[in-house]
Amino acid sequence: MRKSYFLALAALLAASAAWAQPKGGLIDVAVERVWARATVPGQQTAGVYMTLKSAAPARLVGASSPLAERIEIHEMSLQGDVMRMHATPALPLPAGQAVALKPGGGHLMLMGLKQPLTPRADVPLTLIFEDGSGMKGSIELRVPVRALGRPDPQAAAEDESASAPESARLSPAVRAR
């Protein structure tokens, strides 16, 4: 009886693991060099920057944080002689190619901040990805806040350490929605 119980439990666990795995394979996204820009008193928006690299074609389709009312994916485009920022519903992540979100380029915009972002603090951030079959997965990060203008040598040293990436990987077989 006991052996039958364990065999049934093992079969149930195997079936649930197969159910959670997305069709078309796992979304496998590396997140590196992630940081947020510090804000000044009264500022309601802040940028978040990072490098994303997906093993297979995927898209960044959203983000959330308890510190912001909403987060938009922004891209920059030249319109005439003026560089303009606008929201986009998704950021394509071509297979094997690094996609940089950086100042002056694409970025995540935290909007309706509920508190100032201070240097050396962390911002909880959830990124939401989608693979080619429409399967979604998410990854939770703690994003370090960096000072604008590097106000002290310690902050400058930390900013320069961006080459030592703060990295994370997404495996929706574990975190599938």
GURO-555210 format. One record per atom (N, C-alpha, C): residue number from 0; residue in three letters; x, y, z. Coordinates in steps of 0.1 Angstrom, whole numbers, always signed. Atoms other than C-alpha are relative to their C-alpha. Layout:
N
(atom NUM, "ALA", (X, Y, Z))
...
***
This chain:
177
(atom 0, "MET", (+8, -12, +0))
(atom 0, "MET", (+0, +0, +0))
(atom 0, "MET", (+9, +12, +0))
(atom 1, "ARG", (-8, -11, -1))
(atom 1, "ARG", (+27, +24, +10))
(atom 1, "ARG", (+8, +3, -13))
(atom 2, "LYS", (-7, -1, +12))
(atom 2, "LYS", (+47, +17, -22))
(atom 2, "LYS", (-9, +6, -11))
(atom 3, "SER", (+9, -5, +9))
(atom 3, "SER", (+16, +23, -43))
(atom 3, "SER", (-3, +15, +2))
(atom 4, "TYR", (+2, -15, -3))
(atom 4, "TYR", (+11, +57, -26))
(atom 4, "TYR", (+11, +8, -5))
(atom 5, "PHE", (-12, -7, +5))
(atom 5, "PHE", (+46, +68, -34))
(atom 5, "PHE", (+1, +0, -15))
(atom 6, "LEU", (+0, +1, +15))
(atom 6, "LEU", (+43, +56, -70))
(atom 6, "LEU", (-10, +10, -6))
(atom 7, "ALA", (+10, -9, +4))
(atom 7, "ALA", (+11, +75, -74))
(atom 7, "ALA", (+4, +15, +2))
(atom 8, "LEU", (-5, -13, -3))
(atom 8, "LEU", (+26, +106, -58))
(atom 8, "LEU", (+11, +4, -10))
(atom 9, "ALA", (-11, -3, +10))
(atom 9, "ALA", (+57, +104, -81))
(atom 9, "ALA", (-6, +2, -14))
(atom 10, "ALA", (+6, -2, +13))
(atom 10, "ALA", (+34, +101, -112))
(atom 10, "ALA", (-7, +13, +0))
(atom 11, "LEU", (+6, -13, +0))
(atom 11, "LEU", (+14, +131, -101))
(atom 11, "LEU", (+10, +11, -1))
(atom 12, "LEU", (-10, -11, +1))
(atom 12, "LEU", (+45, +152, -96))
(atom 12, "LEU", (+6, +1, -14))
(atom 13, "ALA", (-6, +0, +14))
(atom 13, "ALA", (+59, +142, -130))
(atom 13, "ALA", (-10, +6, -10))
(atom 14, "ALA", (+10, -6, +9))
(atom 14, "ALA", (+26, +151, -147))
(atom 14, "ALA", (-1, +15, +2))
(atom 15, "SER", (+1, -15, -2))
(atom 15, "SER", (+24, +185, -130))
(atom 15, "SER", (+12, +7, -5))
(atom 16, "ALA", (-11, -7, +6))
(atom 16, "ALA", (+60, +193, -140))
(atom 16, "ALA", (-1, +1, -15))
(atom 17, "ALA", (+1, +0, +14))
(atom 17, "ALA", (+53, +184, -176))
(atom 17, "ALA", (-11, +11, -4))
(atom 18, "TRP", (+11, -10, +2))
(atom 18, "TRP", (+21, +206, -174))
(atom 18, "TRP", (+5, +14, +1))
(atom 19, "ALA", (-5, -13, -2))
(atom 19, "ALA", (+41, +236, -162))
(atom 19, "ALA", (+10, +4, -11))
(atom 20, "GLN", (-10, -3, +10))
(atom 20, "GLN", (+67, +234, -190))
(atom 20, "GLN", (-7, +6, -12))
(atom 21, "PRO", (+6, -6, +12))
(atom 21, "PRO", (+58, +258, -218))
(atom 21, "PRO", (+2, -7, -13))
(atom 22, "LYS", (-2, +6, +13))
(atom 22, "LYS", (+52, +246, -253))
(atom 22, "LYS", (+11, +8, -7))
(atom 23, "GLY", (-11, -6, +7))
(atom 23, "GLY", (+82, +253, -275))
(atom 23, "GLY", (+12, +2, +8))
(atom 24, "GLY", (-12, -1, -8))
(atom 24, "GLY", (+107, +251, -247))
(atom 24, "GLY", (-1, +10, +11))
(atom 25, "LEU", (+0, -9, -11))
(atom 25, "LEU", (+117, +271, -217))
(atom 25, "LEU", (+4, +14, -5))
(atom 26, "ILE", (-5, -13, +2))
(atom 26, "ILE", (+121, +309, -217))
(atom 26, "ILE", (+12, +1, +8))
(atom 27, "ASP", (-13, -1, -8))
(atom 27, "ASP", (+157, +314, -207))
(atom 27, "ASP", (+6, +13, -3))
(atom 28, "VAL", (-5, -13, +2))
(atom 28, "VAL", (+166, +350, -202))
(atom 28, "VAL", (+10, +4, +11))
(atom 29, "ALA", (-10, -5, -10))
(atom 29, "ALA", (+197, +364, -185))
(atom 29, "ALA", (-2, +15, +1))
(atom 30, "VAL", (+1, -15, -4))
(atom 30, "VAL", (+195, +398, -168))
(atom 30, "VAL", (+13, +4, +6))
(atom 31, "GLU", (-13, -5, -5))
(atom 31, "GLU", (+228, +416, -163))
(atom 31, "GLU", (+0, +15, +1))
(atom 32, "ARG", (-2, -14, -1))
(atom 32, "ARG", (+240, +450, -152))
(atom 32, "ARG", (-12, +8, +2))
(atom 33, "VAL", (+12, -6, -3))
(atom 33, "VAL", (+207, +460, -138))
(atom 33, "VAL", (+1, +11, +11))
(atom 34, "TRP", (+0, -11, -10))
(atom 34, "TRP", (+203, +494, -120))
(atom 34, "TRP", (-11, +10, -2))
(atom 35, "ALA", (+10, -11, +1))
(atom 35, "ALA", (+179, +522, -113))
(atom 35, "ALA", (+7, +13, +3))
(atom 36, "ARG", (-5, -13, -2))
(atom 36, "ARG", (+186, +559, -113))
(atom 36, "ARG", (-7, +6, +13))
(atom 37, "ALA", (+5, -6, -12))
(atom 37, "ALA", (+182, +577, -80))
(atom 37, "ALA", (-9, +12, -4))
(atom 38, "THR", (+9, -11, +3))
(atom 38, "THR", (+155, +604, -78))
(atom 38, "THR", (+3, +12, +10))
(atom 39, "VAL", (-1, -12, -9))
(atom 39, "VAL", (+154, +639, -63))
(atom 39, "VAL", (-14, +2, +7))
(atom 40, "PRO", (+13, -1, -7))
(atom 40, "PRO", (+127, +649, -38))
(atom 40, "PRO", (-11, +6, -10))
(atom 41, "GLY", (+11, -4, +8))
(atom 41, "GLY", (+93, +652, -55))
(atom 41, "GLY", (+0, -6, -14))
(atom 42, "GLN", (-1, +6, +14))
(atom 42, "GLN", (+104, +633, -87))
(atom 42, "GLN", (-9, -12, +0))
(atom 43, "GLN", (+10, +11, +0))
(atom 43, "GLN", (+76, +608, -97))
(atom 43, "GLN", (+4, -11, -10))
(atom 44, "THR", (-4, +10, +10))
(atom 44, "THR", (+95, +589, -124))
(atom 44, "THR", (+15, -4, +2))
(atom 45, "ALA", (-14, +4, -1))
(atom 45, "ALA", (+128, +570, -126))
(atom 45, "ALA", (+2, -11, -11))
(atom 46, "GLY", (-4, +10, +10))
(atom 46, "GLY", (+146, +549, -152))
(atom 46, "GLY", (+7, -12, +6))
(atom 47, "VAL", (-7, +12, -3))
(atom 47, "VAL", (+157, +513, -149))
(atom 47, "VAL", (+7, -5, -12))
(atom 48, "TYR", (-9, +3, +12))
(atom 48, "TYR", (+185, +500, -171))
(atom 48, "TYR", (+6, -14, +3))
(atom 49, "MET", (-6, +13, -1))
(atom 49, "MET", (+199, +465, -178))
(atom 49, "MET", (+3, -5, -14))
(atom 50, "THR", (-3, +7, +12))
(atom 50, "THR", (+211, +441, -204))
(atom 50, "THR", (-8, -14, +1))
(atom 51, "LEU", (+8, +12, +0))
(atom 51, "LEU", (+188, +412, -214))
(atom 51, "LEU", (+5, -9, -12))
(atom 52, "LYS", (-4, +9, +11))
(atom 52, "LYS", (+198, +381, -234))
(atom 52, "LYS", (-8, -13, +1))
(atom 53, "SER", (+9, +12, +0))
(atom 53, "SER", (+174, +353, -243))
(atom 53, "SER", (+6, -11, -9))
(atom 54, "ALA", (-6, +11, +7))
(atom 54, "ALA", (+185, +319, -255))
(atom 54, "ALA", (-9, -3, -13))
(atom 55, "ALA", (+9, +2, +11))
(atom 55, "ALA", (+154, +317, -278))
(atom 55, "ALA", (-8, +13, -2))
(atom 56, "PRO", (+8, -12, +1))
(atom 56, "PRO", (+132, +344, -293))
(atom 56, "PRO", (-10, +2, +11))
(atom 57, "ALA", (+9, -3, -11))
(atom 57, "ALA", (+112, +361, -266))
(atom 57, "ALA", (-3, +15, +0))
(atom 58, "ARG", (+3, -15, -1))
(atom 58, "ARG", (+98, +395, -256))
(atom 58, "ARG", (-2, +3, +15))
(atom 59, "LEU", (+3, -6, -13))
(atom 59, "LEU", (+98, +416, -225))
(atom 59, "LEU", (-14, +7, -2))
(atom 60, "VAL", (+14, -6, +2))
(atom 60, "VAL", (+60, +424, -222))
(atom 60, "VAL", (-5, +8, +12))
(atom 61, "GLY", (+5, -8, -11))
(atom 61, "GLY", (+58, +441, -188))
(atom 61, "GLY", (+9, -1, +12))
(atom 62, "ALA", (-7, -1, -12))
(atom 62, "ALA", (+71, +449, -154))
(atom 62, "ALA", (-9, +6, +11))
(atom 63, "SER", (+8, -6, -11))
(atom 63, "SER", (+58, +457, -120))
(atom 63, "SER", (+9, +2, +12))
(atom 64, "SER", (-7, -2, -13))
(atom 64, "SER", (+71, +470, -86))
(atom 64, "SER", (-10, +6, +10))
(atom 65, "PRO", (+8, -6, -11))
(atom 65, "PRO", (+54, +478, -53))
(atom 65, "PRO", (+3, +15, +2))
(atom 66, "LEU", (-4, -13, -2))
(atom 66, "LEU", (+72, +511, -54))
(atom 66, "LEU", (-5, +10, -11))
(atom 67, "ALA", (+5, -9, +11))
(atom 67, "ALA", (+56, +524, -86))
(atom 67, "ALA", (-15, -4, -4))
(atom 68, "GLU", (+13, +2, +4))
(atom 68, "GLU", (+20, +528, -98))
(atom 68, "GLU", (-1, -8, -13))
(atom 69, "ARG", (-1, +7, +12))
(atom 69, "ARG", (+30, +515, -132))
(atom 69, "ARG", (+14, +1, -6))
(atom 70, "ILE", (-13, +0, +6))
(atom 70, "ILE", (+60, +506, -153))
(atom 70, "ILE", (-2, -1, -15))
(atom 71, "GLU", (+1, +1, +15))
(atom 71, "GLU", (+63, +513, -191))
(atom 71, "GLU", (+13, -4, -6))
(atom 72, "ILE", (-11, +3, +8))
(atom 72, "ILE", (+87, +499, -216))
(atom 72, "ILE", (+2, +12, -9))
(atom 73, "HIS", (-2, -12, +9))
(atom 73, "HIS", (+102, +530, -234))
(atom 73, "HIS", (+11, -3, -10))
(atom 74, "GLU", (-10, +0, +10))
(atom 74, "GLU", (+121, +533, -265))
(atom 74, "GLU", (+2, +14, -5))
(atom 75, "MET", (-4, -14, +5))
(atom 75, "MET", (+138, +563, -281))
(atom 75, "MET", (+0, -1, -16))
(atom 76, "SER", (-1, -1, +14))
(atom 76, "SER", (+134, +574, -317))
(atom 76, "SER", (+2, +14, -5))
(atom 77, "LEU", (-3, -13, +5))
(atom 77, "LEU", (+146, +603, -338))
(atom 77, "LEU", (-11, +4, -9))
(atom 78, "GLN", (+11, -5, +8))
(atom 78, "GLN", (+117, +623, -352))
(atom 78, "GLN", (+5, +14, -5))
(atom 79, "GLY", (-6, -12, +5))
(atom 79, "GLY", (+132, +650, -374))
(atom 79, "GLY", (+13, +2, +6))
(atom 80, "ASP", (-13, -3, -8))
(atom 80, "ASP", (+160, +666, -353))
(atom 80, "ASP", (-2, -3, +15))
(atom 81, "VAL", (+3, +2, -14))
(atom 81, "VAL", (+144, +656, -320))
(atom 81, "VAL", (-1, -14, +4))
(atom 82, "MET", (+1, +13, -5))
(atom 82, "MET", (+149, +625, -300))
(atom 82, "MET", (-12, -1, +9))
(atom 83, "ARG", (+12, +2, -7))
(atom 83, "ARG", (+116, +613, -286))
(atom 83, "ARG", (-1, -13, +7))
(atom 84, "MET", (+2, +12, -8))
(atom 84, "MET", (+107, +588, -259))
(atom 84, "MET", (-15, -4, -1))
(atom 85, "HIS", (+14, +4, +0))
(atom 85, "HIS", (+75, +567, -262))
(atom 85, "HIS", (-1, -14, +5))
(atom 86, "ALA", (+3, +14, -6))
(atom 86, "ALA", (+60, +536, -246))
(atom 86, "ALA", (-2, -9, -12))
(atom 87, "THR", (+2, +11, +10))
(atom 87, "THR", (+60, +503, -265))
(atom 87, "THR", (-6, -11, +8))
(atom 88, "PRO", (+6, +11, -7))
(atom 88, "PRO", (+39, +473, -256))
(atom 88, "PRO", (+9, -12, +3))
(atom 89, "ALA", (-10, +11, -2))
(atom 89, "ALA", (+69, +449, -258))
(atom 89, "ALA", (+13, +3, -6))
(atom 90, "LEU", (-14, -1, +5))
(atom 90, "LEU", (+106, +447, -263))
(atom 90, "LEU", (+5, -14, -5))
(atom 91, "PRO", (-4, +12, +5))
(atom 91, "PRO", (+117, +420, -287))
(atom 91, "PRO", (+14, -4, +5))
(atom 92, "LEU", (-13, +5, -4))
(atom 92, "LEU", (+146, +398, -275))
(atom 92, "LEU", (+4, -11, -10))
(atom 93, "PRO", (-4, +10, +9))
(atom 93, "PRO", (+162, +380, -305))
(atom 93, "PRO", (+9, -10, +6))
(atom 94, "ALA", (-8, +11, -6))
(atom 94, "ALA", (+178, +347, -297))
(atom 94, "ALA", (+15, +3, -1))
(atom 95, "GLY", (-14, -1, -1))
(atom 95, "GLY", (+213, +349, -285))
(atom 95, "GLY", (+6, +14, -1))
(atom 96, "GLN", (-5, -13, +2))
(atom 96, "GLN", (+216, +387, -289))
(atom 96, "GLN", (-3, +8, +13))
(atom 97, "ALA", (+1, -9, -11))
(atom 97, "ALA", (+222, +411, -260))
(atom 97, "ALA", (-8, +12, -4))
(atom 98, "VAL", (+8, -12, +2))
(atom 98, "VAL", (+196, +439, -258))
(atom 98, "VAL", (+2, +9, +12))
(atom 99, "ALA", (-4, -9, -11))
(atom 99, "ALA", (+208, +468, -237))
(atom 99, "ALA", (-11, +11, +2))
(atom 100, "LEU", (+8, -11, -4))
(atom 100, "LEU", (+184, +492, -219))
(atom 100, "LEU", (+9, +9, +7))
(atom 101, "LYS", (-10, -9, -6))
(atom 101, "LYS", (+205, +522, -211))
(atom 101, "LYS", (-4, +15, -1))
(atom 102, "PRO", (+3, -15, +1))
(atom 102, "PRO", (+204, +560, -205))
(atom 102, "PRO", (+1, +5, -14))
(atom 103, "GLY", (+0, -6, +13))
(atom 103, "GLY", (+196, +578, -237))
(atom 103, "GLY", (-6, -10, -11))
(atom 104, "GLY", (+5, +10, +9))
(atom 104, "GLY", (+181, +546, -252))
(atom 104, "GLY", (-12, -6, +6))
(atom 105, "GLY", (+12, +7, -6))
(atom 105, "GLY", (+154, +520, -244))
(atom 105, "GLY", (+2, -2, +15))
(atom 106, "HIS", (+0, +1, -14))
(atom 106, "HIS", (+146, +517, -207))
(atom 106, "HIS", (-13, -4, +6))
(atom 107, "LEU", (+13, +2, -7))
(atom 107, "LEU", (+119, +508, -182))
(atom 107, "LEU", (-2, +13, +8))
(atom 108, "MET", (+3, -12, -7))
(atom 108, "MET", (+102, +539, -168))
(atom 108, "MET", (-10, -3, +12))
(atom 109, "LEU", (+8, +2, -12))
(atom 109, "LEU", (+89, +536, -132))
(atom 109, "LEU", (-8, +13, +1))
(atom 110, "MET", (+9, -12, +0))
(atom 110, "MET", (+59, +560, -130))
(atom 110, "MET", (-9, +0, +12))
(atom 111, "GLY", (+8, -1, -12))
(atom 111, "GLY", (+40, +573, -100))
(atom 111, "GLY", (+7, -6, +12))
(atom 112, "LEU", (-8, +6, -11))
(atom 112, "LEU", (+67, +565, -76))
(atom 112, "LEU", (-6, +3, +14))
(atom 113, "LYS", (+7, -1, -14))
(atom 113, "LYS", (+54, +559, -40))
(atom 113, "LYS", (+10, +5, +10))
(atom 114, "GLN", (-10, -5, -9))
(atom 114, "GLN", (+87, +570, -24))
(atom 114, "GLN", (+13, +3, -9))
(atom 115, "PRO", (-13, -3, +7))
(atom 115, "PRO", (+121, +585, -35))
(atom 115, "PRO", (+9, -12, -1))
(atom 116, "LEU", (-10, +11, +2))
(atom 116, "LEU", (+147, +561, -49))
(atom 116, "LEU", (+14, +6, +5))
(atom 117, "THR", (-12, -5, -6))
(atom 117, "THR", (+178, +567, -28))
(atom 117, "THR", (+12, -9, -3))
(atom 118, "PRO", (-12, +8, +3))
(atom 118, "PRO", (+214, +556, -36))
(atom 118, "PRO", (+2, -11, +10))
(atom 119, "ARG", (-4, +12, -8))
(atom 119, "ARG", (+224, +522, -23))
(atom 119, "ARG", (-13, -7, +5))
(atom 120, "ALA", (+12, +7, -3))
(atom 120, "ALA", (+187, +512, -18))
(atom 120, "ALA", (-2, -10, -11))
(atom 121, "ASP", (+4, +9, +11))
(atom 121, "ASP", (+171, +484, -38))
(atom 121, "ASP", (-15, +2, -3))
(atom 122, "VAL", (+14, -1, +5))
(atom 122, "VAL", (+139, +484, -59))
(atom 122, "VAL", (-4, -14, -3))
(atom 123, "PRO", (+5, +13, +4))
(atom 123, "PRO", (+119, +452, -60))
(atom 123, "PRO", (-7, +1, -14))
(atom 124, "LEU", (+5, -1, +14))
(atom 124, "LEU", (+111, +446, -97))
(atom 124, "LEU", (-3, -14, -5))
(atom 125, "THR", (+3, +12, +7))
(atom 125, "THR", (+93, +418, -115))
(atom 125, "THR", (-1, +3, -15))
(atom 126, "LEU", (+1, -1, +14))
(atom 126, "LEU", (+99, +414, -152))
(atom 126, "LEU", (-8, -11, -6))
(atom 127, "ILE", (+9, +10, +6))
(atom 127, "ILE", (+74, +396, -174))
(atom 127, "ILE", (+4, -2, -14))
(atom 128, "PHE", (-4, +4, +13))
(atom 128, "PHE", (+85, +377, -205))
(atom 128, "PHE", (-10, -9, -7))
(atom 129, "GLU", (+8, +9, +8))
(atom 129, "GLU", (+67, +359, -233))
(atom 129, "GLU", (+8, -7, -11))
(atom 130, "ASP", (-7, +7, +10))
(atom 130, "ASP", (+80, +332, -256))
(atom 130, "ASP", (-8, +1, -13))
(atom 131, "GLY", (+7, -1, +13))
(atom 131, "GLY", (+70, +327, -293))
(atom 131, "GLY", (-14, -7, +0))
(atom 132, "SER", (+13, +7, +0))
(atom 132, "SER", (+41, +304, -283))
(atom 132, "SER", (-10, +7, +9))
(atom 133, "GLY", (+9, -7, -9))
(atom 133, "GLY", (+26, +330, -259))
(atom 133, "GLY", (+1, -4, +15))
(atom 134, "MET", (-2, +4, -14))
(atom 134, "MET", (+38, +313, -227))
(atom 134, "MET", (+7, +11, +7))
(atom 135, "LYS", (-6, -11, -8))
(atom 135, "LYS", (+46, +339, -200))
(atom 135, "LYS", (+7, -6, +12))
(atom 136, "GLY", (-7, +3, -12))
(atom 136, "GLY", (+71, +337, -172))
(atom 136, "GLY", (+5, +13, +6))
(atom 137, "SER", (-4, -12, -7))
(atom 137, "SER", (+84, +362, -147))
(atom 137, "SER", (+13, -3, +8))
(atom 138, "ILE", (-12, +1, -8))
(atom 138, "ILE", (+116, +369, -128))
(atom 138, "ILE", (-1, +12, +10))
(atom 139, "GLU", (+0, -11, -10))
(atom 139, "GLU", (+119, +389, -96))
(atom 139, "GLU", (+14, +4, +3))
(atom 140, "LEU", (-13, -6, -2))
(atom 140, "LEU", (+149, +412, -90))
(atom 140, "LEU", (+0, +9, +11))
(atom 141, "ARG", (-3, -11, -9))
(atom 141, "ARG", (+163, +435, -64))
(atom 141, "ARG", (+10, +9, -8))
(atom 142, "VAL", (-7, -9, +9))
(atom 142, "VAL", (+175, +465, -85))
(atom 142, "VAL", (+7, +10, +9))
(atom 143, "PRO", (-7, -10, -8))
(atom 143, "PRO", (+203, +486, -69))
(atom 143, "PRO", (-2, +14, -6))
(atom 144, "VAL", (+2, -14, +4))
(atom 144, "VAL", (+198, +524, -70))
(atom 144, "VAL", (+13, +6, +0))
(atom 145, "ARG", (-13, -7, +1))
(atom 145, "ARG", (+227, +544, -82))
(atom 145, "ARG", (-2, +15, -1))
(atom 146, "ALA", (+1, -14, +0))
(atom 146, "ALA", (+233, +581, -77))
(atom 146, "ALA", (+3, +6, -14))
(atom 147, "LEU", (-3, -8, +12))
(atom 147, "LEU", (+232, +605, -106))
(atom 147, "LEU", (+12, +9, +3))
(atom 148, "GLY", (-11, -9, -2))
(atom 148, "GLY", (+265, +623, -109))
(atom 148, "GLY", (+11, -5, +9))
(atom 149, "ARG", (-10, +6, -9))
(atom 149, "ARG", (+284, +599, -86))
(atom 149, "ARG", (+5, +9, +11))
(atom 150, "PRO", (-3, -10, -10))
(atom 150, "PRO", (+284, +621, -55))
(atom 150, "PRO", (+12, -4, +9))
(atom 151, "ASP", (-11, +3, -9))
(atom 151, "ASP", (+311, +602, -36))
(atom 151, "ASP", (+8, -12, -6))
(atom 152, "PRO", (-9, +10, +6))
(atom 152, "PRO", (+341, +578, -44))
(atom 152, "PRO", (-6, -14, +2))
(atom 153, "GLN", (+6, +13, -2))
(atom 153, "GLN", (+322, +548, -29))
(atom 153, "GLN", (-10, -3, -11))
(atom 154, "ALA", (+10, +2, +10))
(atom 154, "ALA", (+293, +553, -53))
(atom 154, "ALA", (+6, -1, -14))
(atom 155, "ALA", (-7, +1, +12))
(atom 155, "ALA", (+317, +558, -82))
(atom 155, "ALA", (+6, -14, -2))
(atom 156, "ALA", (-5, +14, +0))
(atom 156, "ALA", (+334, +525, -74))
(atom 156, "ALA", (-11, -10, -3))
(atom 157, "GLU", (+11, +9, +2))
(atom 157, "GLU", (+300, +508, -73))
(atom 157, "GLU", (-5, +1, -14))
(atom 158, "ASP", (+4, -2, +13))
(atom 158, "ASP", (+290, +523, -106))
(atom 158, "ASP", (+9, -7, -10))
(atom 159, "GLU", (-10, +6, +9))
(atom 159, "GLU", (+322, +511, -122))
(atom 159, "GLU", (+0, -15, +0))
(atom 160, "SER", (+1, +15, -2))
(atom 160, "SER", (+315, +476, -109))
(atom 160, "SER", (-11, -6, -9))
(atom 161, "ALA", (+10, +5, +9))
(atom 161, "ALA", (+288, +473, -136))
(atom 161, "ALA", (+5, -12, -8))
(atom 162, "SER", (-5, +11, +8))
(atom 162, "SER", (+311, +449, -154))
(atom 162, "SER", (+0, -13, +8))
(atom 163, "ALA", (+3, +12, -8))
(atom 163, "ALA", (+306, +425, -125))
(atom 163, "ALA", (-15, -1, +2))
(atom 164, "PRO", (+15, -1, +1))
(atom 164, "PRO", (+270, +418, -134))
(atom 164, "PRO", (-8, -5, +11))
(atom 165, "GLU", (+10, +6, -8))
(atom 165, "GLU", (+242, +414, -111))
(atom 165, "GLU", (-10, -7, -9))
(atom 166, "SER", (+6, +8, +10))
(atom 166, "SER", (+226, +386, -129))
(atom 166, "SER", (-11, -9, +5))
(atom 167, "ALA", (+10, +9, -3))
(atom 167, "ALA", (+195, +364, -129))
(atom 167, "ALA", (-4, -8, -12))
(atom 168, "ARG", (+5, +8, +11))
(atom 168, "ARG", (+180, +337, -150))
(atom 168, "ARG", (-15, -3, +2))
(atom 169, "LEU", (+14, +3, -1))
(atom 169, "LEU", (+144, +329, -158))
(atom 169, "LEU", (-2, -14, -5))
(atom 170, "SER", (+3, +13, +5))
(atom 170, "SER", (+131, +294, -160))
(atom 170, "SER", (-15, -2, +3))
(atom 171, "PRO", (+14, +1, -3))
(atom 171, "PRO", (+93, +295, -164))
(atom 171, "PRO", (-6, -14, +3))
(atom 172, "ALA", (+5, +13, -5))
(atom 172, "ALA", (+90, +258, -158))
(atom 172, "ALA", (-2, +0, +15))
(atom 173, "VAL", (+1, -2, -14))
(atom 173, "VAL", (+94, +269, -123))
(atom 173, "VAL", (-9, +12, +3))
(atom 174, "ARG", (+8, -12, -3))
(atom 174, "ARG", (+78, +304, -125))
(atom 174, "ARG", (-11, +3, -10))
(atom 175, "ALA", (+10, -2, +11))
(atom 175, "ALA", (+52, +299, -153))
(atom 175, "ALA", (-12, +6, +7))
(atom 176, "ARG", (+13, -6, -5))
(atom 176, "ARG", (+20, +320, -149))
(atom 176, "ARG", (-11, -8, -6))
***
